[in-house]
Amino acid sequence: MAEQELCPHLDSIGEVTKEDLLQKSKGTCQSCGAGGPNLWACLQSDCPYVGCGESFSDHSTLHAQAKQHNLTVNLTTFRIWCYVCEREVFWSTGLRWCLYLLLPTTVKPQSRYDFAFSPVSQDDELKPRGLTGMKNIGNSCYMNAALQALSNCPPLTQFFLDCSGLVRTDKKPALCKSYQKLISELWHKKRPSYVVPTSLSHGIKLVNPMFRGYAQQDTQEFLRCLMDQLHEELKEPLAECSMSREGSDGEEIRDGDRSPSEDEFLSCDSGSSSDRGEGGGVGDGELLMQDECDGVRSAAGGIVGNLQQHFILFLVLMQSTVVVFCPPHYTQTFFRLLFPHPTTSTILSLSSNILLRVMNLPAQLLLSARKKKQSHYRSVISDIFDGSILSLVQCLTCDRVSTTVETFQDLSLPIPGKEDLAKLHSSIHQNLPVKTGVCTETYGSQGWISYIMDSIRRFVVSCIPSWFWGPMVTLEDCLAAFFAADELKGKQYYTYFVFYRLRNGVKYCKVLRLPEILCIHLKRFRHEVMYSFKISSHVSFPLEGLDMRPFLAKESPSQVTTYDLLSVICHHGTAGSGHYIAYCQNVINGQWYEFDDQYVTEVHETVVQNAEAYVLFYRKTSEESLRERQKVVALANMKEPSLLQFYISREWLNKFNTFAEPGPISNHTFLCQHGGIPPNKYQYIDDLVVIVPQNVWEYLFNSFGGGPAVNHLYMCATCQVEIEALAKRRKMEIDTFIKLNKEFQAEEAPMVILCISMQWFREWESFVKGKDNEPPGPIDNSKIGVMKGGHIQLKQGADYGQISEETWQYLLGIYGGGPEIAVRQTVAPADPDSLHGERKIEAETRAL
């Protein structure tokens, strides 16, 4: 919370002794008997009351309202709350710190810094770094807690500290530069007491207007937005050899045309679907449908392929509507294949949820569906946080299986209740499909009455103390609920893309590739139509040894499956308001610290285990990786004379020092496809490479593979020629367009005005202006056209621009595509004889 004036009600606090608070923390609620954690003790003078918090019946609040006792202290976190001021309060800077001294004697608290910089001494250099707070700049605790959690992720922090030369971008608002500066301040040897993250806060508000103002925001949404922007600013295209190698290992690569925010932040919110959209769609992975009878293997959302080698289909999936386009000469074949005995009601009788339309479209529209070759990108964010999930959907009718691979940056896990836990545990022994939670889509067939009744039931359940519902929930239970089989029925029917039939199915999902740092988000907040509430159930989680092997797919290349906790973000309060803090383990001394805005305090690990976790960060652990590093250090210290010296990627060397599975050596981060240094990187090549002796290179190469070996650095002449040719092409295209457009604007009444998709035009404009290195694909006007009367006409409300016929022919000659859509064309004068003949035929037709 932001710095505020002292609470005027602190005078009502009685004497606080160590024995009293320790004794009360071991007790129970005096009203309902509920035990800890998170009991609250009244601080009113001569009041011994201890009550439960919001996770139970909140008797502490009821006591304060009835007795008008203003102050209470949490016996787990020792936070003081004033019911009158409705905020956390402090008694100067000392009261809350004195309460921390009441922890068990095994805890040795770190002194608090109350000035800008602490005086540096010899002993100070030996103290751990990173213990720097962040000043609250107006309800920014959600940002501070998220940044502290990321700051204590060694692979990411070490990259920004040791590979600062790689943090280069020309994209606004250059958030990676602001984050790098913040990390440098947080981990400075002078160890400032706190920093003010103004620059980063301003940058994130430019990226996402949701964070503007001073309203409380969700820390998980901030994390997704921040990592999304960091990836966009730091991403680099992958070399073809790297793509083939990583693809063969089952590793997912980010799509170059879509940011994580456009792909629902690349987060799998559940095993079957996402809160932001259906998870069964074609995200980053390709959706493959395999039919043994017909031999059909298709990719949804694009050209499906040859169906019995008879015709080509172009599918457009819109919710429950399937629109099928086929060329004119295949229409009858298509109908005979799908409808052997057609009737007038064939189409209507297919299904109430599927509408099938068969239209005659020119082949030009199908050709325009080709997209430009999509580039694949990677960044330090995707290297550290990206994992992939393999989803399998099995048809219960024919047992055929479809597969899709989805990339994730975090796992959003449900918190199962008592009934869900019982089903989950029974399904483990019986291998039955089960999924926790209620799907809101099933209410469509049941009606609003059922929906309202179920909402009331869930609201009542949320008001009942969690201890009433039985056993404690563990993080393993949440993972098991996430990866449990999901039965698809009702409106979630499994749909065959070939035969368009709705059938029951079961969806399974497993982890295909584990990330280096696993981010887990617990779904504590539920937002219904009429109300919102928070699930305050305590979820126990391990500090060490989280094993993900039970949730791993057989095809997974991941060898290390054990994780240790790095940091945890907690939320105190309700769904409408509250406060965020973070508990992080310092990488230098291994101690746990609480980061509460500008205050940093050492805590015992029991305090962390009793925390109400909201977001957790786990890191892969491997003893083998530690032994590998020790061997390399020993080889480097030998200082054997060698005839050759090798250059190795500084970024990969950072992976070797911080990753449990660094993967093969990748020198393509500073090499072009021709084996030289790209001209745009040659000026700062010293920031990209590290020189290692021959014995170290041979050991790393034999242990990890990859490469290529580099003994000499030179600027690539081929790339220089290509850059000059590309600049010449861009200048020629933009100059020609400006010239033709001026001529078009000078015409008073142009005879022909053609349309062009603004989506494609923006891609072309980014290319010719140097913002995008990849040229756009063929002109795609399919989204702005609609078929009427056998002709393609402009769709109403389409996003298009008007150009001249000469400009259209110029762009079409370079990029191809189509179709051609005109808003104004020359109309030839009608022949009187032909008009008379048409009227005569019309009259005869009416007579018949």
ZAMARGU-4260 file (C-alpha; in steps of 0.2 Angstrom, whole numbers, plus 5000, padded with zeros to 4 digits):
<rodrens>
0) 5000/5000/5000 | 5006/5018/4997 | 5014/5028/5011 | 5001/5036/5022 | 5000/5046/5038
5) 5000/5036/5054 | 4984/5028/5060 | 4976/5039/5074 | 4969/5023/5082 | 4986/5016/5087
10) 4984/5023/5104 | 4972/5009/5108 | 4985/4995/5107 | 4988/4987/5123 | 5005/4979/5128
15) 5011/4966/5115 | 5022/4952/5122 | 5031/4938/5113 | 5023/4925/5124 | 5005/4931/5121
20) 5006/4931/5102 | 5016/4915/5101 | 5003/4906/5112 | 4988/4914/5102 | 4996/4908/5085
25) 4995/4890/5091 | 4977/4892/5096 | 4960/4892/5087 | 4946/4904/5084 | 4936/4907/5100
30) 4920/4908/5091 | 4920/4893/5079 | 4936/4883/5084 | 4944/4885/5067 | 4963/4883/5067
35) 4977/4892/5058 | 4985/4898/5048 | 4979/4916/5047 | 4971/4919/5064 | 4968/4937/5069
40) 4972/4943/5087 | 4963/4959/5093 | 4975/4972/5098 | 4963/4982/5109 | 4969/4985/5127
45) 4964/4970/5138 | 4956/4961/5124 | 4962/4943/5123 | 4950/4938/5108 | 4957/4928/5093
50) 4946/4925/5078 | 4947/4917/5061 | 4949/4927/5045 | 4940/4927/5028 | 4946/4909/5024
55) 4934/4903/5037 | 4919/4913/5045 | 4929/4930/5048 | 4924/4930/5066 | 4938/4943/5069
60) 4929/4956/5058 | 4912/4952/5067 | 4921/4954/5084 | 4928/4971/5079 | 4911/4977/5073
65) 4902/4971/5088 | 4915/4977/5101 | 4921/4992/5091 | 4939/4986/5093 | 4948/4995/5078
70) 4965/4985/5077 | 4969/4967/5074 | 4985/4958/5069 | 4987/4943/5058 | 4996/4929/5069
75) 5004/4922/5053 | 5011/4937/5044 | 5010/4949/5058 | 5001/4962/5047 | 4991/4975/5057
80) 4974/4980/5050 | 4963/4995/5055 | 4944/4993/5052 | 4941/5011/5054 | 4954/5017/5042
85) 4951/5001/5031 | 4969/4999/5027 | 4985/4991/5034 | 4993/5003/5047 | 5011/5005/5054
90) 5017/5013/5070 | 5031/5023/5062 | 5043/5010/5055 | 5045/5000/5070 | 5029/4992/5076
95) 5028/4980/5063 | 5046/4976/5063 | 5045/4973/5082 | 5031/4961/5079 | 5043/4951/5067
100) 5055/4950/5082 | 5042/4939/5090 | 5045/4925/5077 | 5054/4909/5084 | 5072/4912/5089
105) 5078/4902/5074 | 5074/4917/5063 | 5087/4930/5061 | 5079/4945/5054 | 5088/4957/5042
110) 5088/4975/5048 | 5077/4987/5038 | 5084/5001/5028 | 5076/5018/5030 | 5087/5028/5019
115) 5091/5029/5001 | 5108/5020/5001 | 5116/5010/5015 | 5134/5014/5019 | 5146/5001/5010
120) 5158/4992/5020 | 5168/4976/5018 | 5155/4966/5027 | 5142/4974/5017 | 5149/4966/5001
125) 5147/4949/5008 | 5129/4952/5011 | 5116/4945/4999 | 5110/4957/4985 | 5093/4959/4978
130) 5085/4964/4995 | 5078/4980/4988 | 5060/4986/4990 | 5049/4995/4978 | 5040/5011/4983
135) 5021/5010/4981 | 5016/5024/4968 | 4998/5022/4970 | 4990/5005/4972 | 5004/4997/4963
140) 5007/4983/4975 | 5001/4971/4961 | 5016/4977/4951 | 5029/4977/4965 | 5025/4960/4970
145) 5026/4953/4952 | 5042/4962/4948 | 5050/4955/4964 | 5045/4938/4960 | 5053/4940/4942
150) 5068/4948/4950 | 5071/4932/4960 | 5071/4921/4945 | 5090/4918/4942 | 5089/4914/4923
155) 5080/4930/4919 | 5089/4941/4931 | 5106/4934/4926 | 5102/4938/4908 | 5099/4956/4911
160) 5114/4958/4922 | 5127/4948/4912 | 5120/4950/4894 | 5116/4968/4895 | 5123/4970/4877
165) 5109/4959/4870 | 5095/4971/4877 | 5093/4981/4861 | 5076/4986/4853 | 5069/5000/4842
170) 5052/4996/4848 | 5042/5008/4859 | 5041/5010/4873 | 5057/5000/4875 | 5051/4991/4891
175) 5066/4979/4891 | 5077/4994/4894 | 5067/5000/4909 | 5066/4982/4916 | 5085/4981/4914
180) 5088/4997/4923 | 5076/4991/4937 | 5085/4975/4939 | 5102/4984/4939 | 5096/4995/4954
185) 5088/4980/4963 | 5104/4970/4963 | 5117/4984/4965 | 5131/4981/4977 | 5126/4997/4986
190) 5109/4989/4990 | 5097/5004/4990 | 5083/5003/5002 | 5070/5004/4989 | 5068/5010/4971
195) 5054/5019/4962 | 5049/5009/4947 | 5042/5025/4938 | 5049/5021/4921 | 5043/5003/4920
200) 5026/5008/4926 | 5024/5022/4913 | 5029/5010/4899 | 5017/4996/4904 | 5003/5009/4904
205) 5007/5014/4886 | 5007/4996/4881 | 4990/4992/4890 | 4978/5006/4895 | 4970/4994/4908
210) 4984/4998/4920 | 4982/5017/4919 | 4975/5026/4934 | 4977/5021/4952 | 4965/5006/4953
215) 4970/4990/4960 | 4974/4977/4946 | 4977/4958/4945 | 4995/4954/4947 | 4994/4939/4935
220) 4987/4950/4921 | 5002/4962/4924 | 5014/4947/4923 | 5007/4941/4906 | 5007/4959/4899
225) 5025/4962/4904 | 5032/4946/4898 | 5022/4948/4882 | 5030/4965/4879 | 5047/4959/4884
230) 5046/4945/4871 | 5040/4956/4857 | 5055/4968/4860 | 5068/4955/4862 | 5063/4942/4850
235) 5074/4937/4836 | 5070/4926/4820 | 5076/4908/4822 | 5088/4900/4809 | 5081/4886/4799
240) 5093/4874/4806 | 5088/4879/4824 | 5070/4877/4819 | 5072/4860/4812 | 5082/4854/4828
245) 5070/4861/4840 | 5055/4855/4831 | 5062/4837/4831 | 5064/4838/4850 | 5046/4842/4852
250) 5049/4860/4856 | 5036/4873/4852 | 5042/4890/4843 | 5032/4906/4845 | 5022/4912/4830
255) 5030/4927/4822 | 5013/4935/4817 | 5005/4933/4834 | 5010/4940/4851 | 5005/4931/4867
260) 4992/4943/4870 | 4983/4939/4854 | 4985/4920/4858 | 4977/4923/4875 | 4994/4927/4883
265) 4999/4909/4878 | 4991/4902/4894 | 4982/4886/4895 | 4969/4890/4908 | 4962/4872/4909
270) 4964/4856/4901 | 4950/4858/4889 | 4946/4877/4887 | 4952/4894/4892 | 4943/4908/4901
275) 4947/4919/4886 | 4943/4907/4873 | 4941/4889/4868 | 4958/4880/4871 | 4954/4867/4858
280) 4957/4879/4844 | 4972/4880/4833 | 4984/4890/4844 | 5002/4888/4841 | 5001/4870/4837
285) 4993/4862/4822 | 4977/4853/4824 | 4978/4836/4815 | 4962/4825/4811 | 4966/4807/4807
290) 4953/4796/4799 | 4958/4779/4795 | 4944/4775/4783 | 4946/4790/4771 | 4964/4794/4774
295) 4960/4812/4778 | 4974/4822/4787 | 4969/4841/4788 | 4974/4857/4796 | 4959/4866/4803
300) 4957/4884/4798 | 4966/4883/4781 | 4966/4873/4766 | 4960/4856/4772 | 4968/4846/4758
305) 4962/4833/4746 | 4946/4824/4752 | 4947/4807/4743 | 4958/4816/4731 | 4942/4823/4723
310) 4941/4841/4728 | 4948/4855/4738 | 4939/4863/4753 | 4941/4880/4761 | 4934/4880/4779
315) 4929/4895/4789 | 4924/4890/4807 | 4913/4902/4816 | 4907/4896/4833 | 4894/4883/4828
320) 4893/4887/4810 | 4903/4878/4797 | 4904/4887/4780 | 4911/4877/4766 | 4918/4884/4750
325) 4922/4873/4735 | 4926/4877/4716 | 4911/4877/4704 | 4916/4861/4695 | 4916/4851/4711
330) 4900/4856/4718 | 4890/4841/4712 | 4903/4829/4718 | 4903/4837/4735 | 4885/4835/4737
335) 4885/4817/4731 | 4898/4812/4743 | 4890/4820/4758 | 4872/4817/4753 | 4869/4801/4744
340) 4850/4803/4744 | 4847/4822/4745 | 4831/4830/4749 | 4824/4847/4751 | 4828/4847/4769
345) 4845/4839/4769 | 4854/4854/4774 | 4842/4859/4788 | 4841/4841/4795 | 4860/4839/4797
350) 4860/4847/4815 | 4853/4861/4824 | 4871/4867/4828 | 4878/4866/4811 | 4874/4876/4796
355) 4882/4870/4779 | 4882/4881/4765 | 4890/4876/4748 | 4894/4891/4737 | 4902/4892/4720
360) 4917/4903/4721 | 4930/4907/4708 | 4947/4898/4711 | 4955/4915/4713 | 4947/4917/4730
365) 4955/4900/4735 | 4972/4905/4729 | 4971/4922/4739 | 4969/4912/4755 | 4988/4908/4754
370) 4997/4918/4768 | 5015/4924/4769 | 5028/4912/4775 | 5027/4914/4794 | 5043/4918/4803
375) 5047/4910/4820 | 5054/4919/4834 | 5062/4916/4851 | 5068/4927/4865 | 5075/4925/4882
380) 5056/4925/4889 | 5051/4910/4878 | 5067/4901/4882 | 5064/4902/4901 | 5045/4902/4903
385) 5038/4893/4887 | 5032/4875/4888 | 5020/4865/4878 | 5005/4854/4881 | 4999/4839/4871
390) 4980/4838/4870 | 4972/4822/4864 | 4953/4821/4859 | 4947/4803/4858 | 4930/4800/4849
395) 4920/4788/4860 | 4911/4781/4845 | 4925/4776/4834 | 4940/4778/4846 | 4949/4789/4833
400) 4961/4802/4841 | 4965/4820/4836 | 4980/4829/4843 | 4985/4847/4845 | 5000/4855/4853
405) 4998/4871/4863 | 5011/4883/4870 | 5009/4890/4887 | 5018/4902/4898 | 5009/4898/4914
410) 4997/4885/4920 | 4981/4892/4927 | 4975/4878/4939 | 4957/4876/4947 | 4956/4874/4966
415) 4945/4859/4968 | 4932/4858/4982 | 4927/4843/4992 | 4916/4835/4979 | 4929/4838/4966
420) 4942/4830/4976 | 4932/4815/4979 | 4929/4813/4961 | 4947/4816/4957 | 4954/4803/4969
425) 4941/4790/4963 | 4946/4793/4945 | 4964/4790/4949 | 4960/4773/4954 | 4946/4769/4942
430) 4954/4779/4927 | 4937/4788/4924 | 4936/4805/4915 | 4932/4819/4927 | 4934/4837/4927
435) 4932/4849/4941 | 4921/4865/4940 | 4906/4869/4930 | 4906/4874/4912 | 4895/4889/4909
440) 4891/4884/4891 | 4880/4870/4897 | 4867/4882/4904 | 4862/4886/4886 | 4851/4870/4885
445) 4846/4871/4903 | 4839/4888/4903 | 4842/4904/4914 | 4833/4896/4929 | 4846/4883/4931
450) 4859/4895/4928 | 4853/4907/4942 | 4850/4892/4954 | 4867/4886/4952 | 4875/4904/4954
455) 4865/4905/4971 | 4872/4888/4976 | 4890/4893/4972 | 4888/4909/4981 | 4881/4900/4997
460) 4896/4888/4995 | 4908/4902/4995 | 4901/4909/5011 | 4903/4893/5020 | 4920/4890/5029
465) 4932/4880/5019 | 4936/4869/5034 | 4918/4863/5033 | 4922/4855/5016 | 4935/4843/5022
470) 4953/4839/5018 | 4966/4852/5014 | 4970/4855/4995 | 4987/4852/4989 | 4996/4859/4973
475) 4997/4841/4967 | 4977/4840/4968 | 4976/4856/4958 | 4988/4849/4945 | 4978/4833/4944
480) 4962/4842/4942 | 4970/4852/4928 | 4976/4837/4918 | 4961/4826/4922 | 4951/4819/4907
485) 4937/4830/4901 | 4922/4822/4894 | 4915/4832/4879 | 4896/4832/4878 | 4882/4844/4876
490) 4888/4860/4867 | 4906/4854/4869 | 4903/4839/4857 | 4918/4833/4848 | 4915/4838/4830
495) 4922/4829/4815 | 4928/4842/4802 | 4926/4830/4788 | 4909/4823/4791 | 4902/4838/4802
500) 4894/4826/4815 | 4893/4829/4833 | 4899/4815/4844 | 4904/4812/4862 | 4922/4813/4866
505) 4935/4813/4879 | 4950/4826/4880 | 4966/4822/4888 | 4981/4833/4890 | 4999/4830/4896
510) 5014/4841/4896 | 5025/4839/4881 | 5039/4850/4886 | 5043/4857/4903 | 5049/4875/4904
515) 5064/4880/4914 | 5054/4890/4926 | 5036/4884/4929 | 5024/4898/4933 | 5008/4892/4941
520) 4993/4903/4944 | 4979/4897/4956 | 4961/4902/4951 | 4956/4911/4967 | 4944/4924/4959
525) 4927/4919/4951 | 4917/4932/4942 | 4899/4928/4939 | 4885/4939/4931 | 4879/4946/4948
530) 4894/4945/4959 | 4912/4941/4962 | 4920/4931/4975 | 4937/4925/4981 | 4942/4907/4985
535) 4952/4908/5001 | 4955/4890/5003 | 4973/4886/5009 | 4983/4876/4995 | 4998/4868/5002
540) 5013/4868/4991 | 5031/4860/4992 | 5046/4872/4994 | 5056/4858/4986 | 5054/4843/4975
545) 5038/4847/4965 | 5038/4832/4953 | 5030/4834/4936 | 5033/4817/4930 | 5015/4810/4932
550) 5009/4824/4921 | 5022/4821/4907 | 5018/4814/4890 | 5027/4799/4884 | 5034/4809/4869
555) 5041/4822/4880 | 5060/4826/4878 | 5062/4834/4895 | 5074/4824/4906 | 5073/4835/4922
560) 5055/4835/4930 | 5059/4841/4948 | 5056/4859/4953 | 5060/4869/4968 | 5050/4885/4973
565) 5058/4902/4969 | 5045/4914/4974 | 5026/4915/4978 | 5014/4930/4976 | 5000/4931/4989
570) 4984/4941/4989 | 4977/4947/5006 | 4959/4954/5005 | 4943/4951/4995 | 4939/4950/4976
575) 4935/4969/4976 | 4951/4975/4986 | 4966/4969/4994 | 4985/4969/4995 | 4999/4959/4986
580) 5015/4954/4993 | 5029/4942/4988 | 5039/4929/4996 | 5056/4925/4987 | 5071/4915/4991
585) 5087/4924/4989 | 5099/4915/4977 | 5114/4920/4986 | 5111/4914/5004 | 5095/4903/5001
590) 5085/4913/5014 | 5067/4918/5012 | 5062/4936/5012 | 5045/4945/5012 | 5044/4959/4999
595) 5030/4971/5004 | 5032/4986/4993 | 5047/4996/5000 | 5049/4984/5015 | 5060/4969/5014
600) 5061/4957/5029 | 5068/4940/5032 | 5055/4926/5036 | 5055/4908/5041 | 5051/4895/5028
605) 5035/4891/5039 | 5028/4908/5035 | 5030/4904/5017 | 5022/4887/5018 | 5007/4895/5027
610) 5005/4909/5014 | 4989/4910/5004 | 4997/4907/4987 | 4991/4915/4971 | 5005/4914/4959
615) 5020/4902/4961 | 5037/4902/4952 | 5046/4885/4952 | 5063/4882/4944 | 5070/4866/4937
620) 5083/4858/4948 | 5097/4845/4943 | 5112/4839/4952 | 5120/4835/4935 | 5119/4853/4929
625) 5129/4858/4945 | 5142/4845/4941 | 5144/4850/4923 | 5147/4868/4929 | 5160/4863/4941
630) 5169/4853/4928 | 5169/4868/4916 | 5176/4879/4929 | 5190/4867/4933 | 5195/4865/4915
635) 5195/4884/4913 | 5206/4886/4928 | 5219/4874/4921 | 5224/4887/4908 | 5231/4874/4896
640) 5240/4882/4881 | 5229/4879/4865 | 5232/4883/4847 | 5214/4888/4844 | 5202/4899/4853
645) 5183/4897/4851 | 5169/4910/4851 | 5153/4904/4860 | 5137/4913/4862 | 5136/4924/4878
650) 5117/4920/4879 | 5120/4901/4878 | 5133/4903/4891 | 5121/4911/4902 | 5109/4897/4899
655) 5123/4885/4904 | 5126/4894/4920 | 5107/4896/4925 | 5097/4882/4916 | 5095/4864/4922
660) 5093/4859/4903 | 5103/4872/4893 | 5101/4862/4877 | 5113/4862/4862 | 5125/4876/4860
665) 5117/4889/4849 | 5129/4901/4840 | 5116/4906/4828 | 5111/4921/4840 | 5126/4930/4833
670) 5129/4921/4816 | 5119/4923/4800 | 5114/4909/4789 | 5130/4911/4779 | 5141/4908/4794
675) 5147/4926/4796 | 5142/4941/4807 | 5126/4950/4801 | 5131/4968/4797 | 5118/4975/4810
680) 5127/4965/4824 | 5145/4967/4819 | 5147/4984/4828 | 5143/4976/4845 | 5149/4958/4842
685) 5160/4959/4858 | 5143/4960/4868 | 5137/4944/4860 | 5152/4932/4861 | 5164/4925/4874
690) 5181/4917/4870 | 5184/4900/4878 | 5199/4889/4877 | 5200/4874/4866 | 5198/4861/4881
695) 5182/4870/4887 | 5175/4871/4870 | 5178/4852/4867 | 5170/4847/4883 | 5155/4858/4880
700) 5153/4852/4862 | 5155/4834/4867 | 5142/4836/4881 | 5129/4847/4873 | 5132/4846/4854
705) 5125/4860/4843 | 5137/4874/4837 | 5143/4878/4824 | 5162/4880/4829 | 5168/4898/4827
710) 5186/4903/4827 | 5186/4918/4817 | 5173/4933/4816 | 5170/4942/4800 | 5156/4953/4793
715) 5145/4943/4780 | 5147/4951/4763 | 5132/4941/4756 | 5121/4949/4770 | 5127/4966/4766
720) 5122/4964/4747 | 5105/4957/4752 | 5102/4972/4764 | 5107/4984/4750 | 5095/4975/4738
725) 5081/4975/4751 | 5083/4994/4754 | 5083/4997/4735 | 5067/4987/4733 | 5058/4996/4747
730) 5062/5013/4741 | 5057/5008/4723 | 5040/5001/4729 | 5036/5015/4741 | 5041/5029/4728
735) 5030/5020/4714 | 5015/5019/4726 | 5016/5037/4730 | 5018/5042/4712 | 5003/5031/4707
740) 4992/5037/4722 | 4995/5055/4717 | 4989/5052/4700 | 4974/5043/4707 | 4970/5058/4718
745) 4972/5070/4704 | 4958/5062/4694 | 4941/5070/4696 | 4930/5055/4691 | 4941/5039/4690
750) 4933/5026/4679 | 4938/5012/4690 | 4941/5011/4709 | 4947/4995/4716 | 4948/4989/4734
755) 4962/4982/4744 | 4962/4975/4762 | 4969/4986/4775 | 4975/4972/4785 | 4987/4967/4770
760) 4991/4985/4766 | 4997/4988/4784 | 5008/4973/4783 | 5015/4979/4766 | 5017/4997/4773
765) 5027/4990/4788 | 5038/4981/4776 | 5042/4995/4764 | 5045/5007/4779 | 5058/4995/4787
770) 5047/4990/4802 | 5046/4972/4797 | 5060/4962/4788 | 5048/4950/4780 | 5038/4955/4765
775) 5019/4952/4765 | 5012/4937/4757 | 5000/4938/4742 | 4986/4951/4742 | 4972/4944/4752
780) 4955/4952/4749 | 4945/4937/4755 | 4940/4945/4771 | 4932/4961/4763 | 4923/4951/4749
785) 4906/4942/4749 | 4898/4931/4736 | 4882/4938/4728 | 4874/4933/4712 | 4889/4923/4707
790) 4900/4938/4709 | 4912/4944/4723 | 4906/4961/4730 | 4912/4972/4744 | 4907/4966/4761
795) 4897/4979/4771 | 4908/4987/4785 | 4924/4979/4778 | 4941/4986/4782 | 4947/4992/4765
800) 4956/5006/4756 | 4953/5013/4738 | 4966/5012/4725 | 4968/5015/4706 | 4968/5001/4693
805) 4986/5005/4690 | 4991/5004/4708 | 4982/4987/4709 | 4991/4980/4694 | 5008/4986/4701
810) 5005/4977/4718 | 4997/4962/4710 | 5012/4960/4698 | 5024/4959/4713 | 5014/4950/4726
815) 5000/4941/4717 | 4984/4936/4726 | 4967/4943/4725 | 4952/4943/4721 | 4949/4959/4712
820) 4935/4969/4720 | 4928/4985/4712 | 4918/4998/4720 | 4916/5008/4703 | 4918/5001/4686
825) 4915/5008/4668 | 4897/5003/4663 | 4895/5000/4644 | 4879/5008/4637 | 4866/4995/4634
830) 4860/4989/4617 | 4842/4993/4613 | 4840/4977/4603 | 4846/4966/4617 | 4835/4975/4630
835) 4820/4972/4619 | 4825/4953/4617 | 4827/4952/4636 | 4809/4959/4639 | 4801/4947/4627
840) 4809/4932/4635 | 4804/4939/4652 | 4786/4941/4646 | 4785/4923/4639 | 4792/4916/4655
845) 4779/4925/4665 | 4765/4918/4654 | 4772/4900/4656
</rodrens>
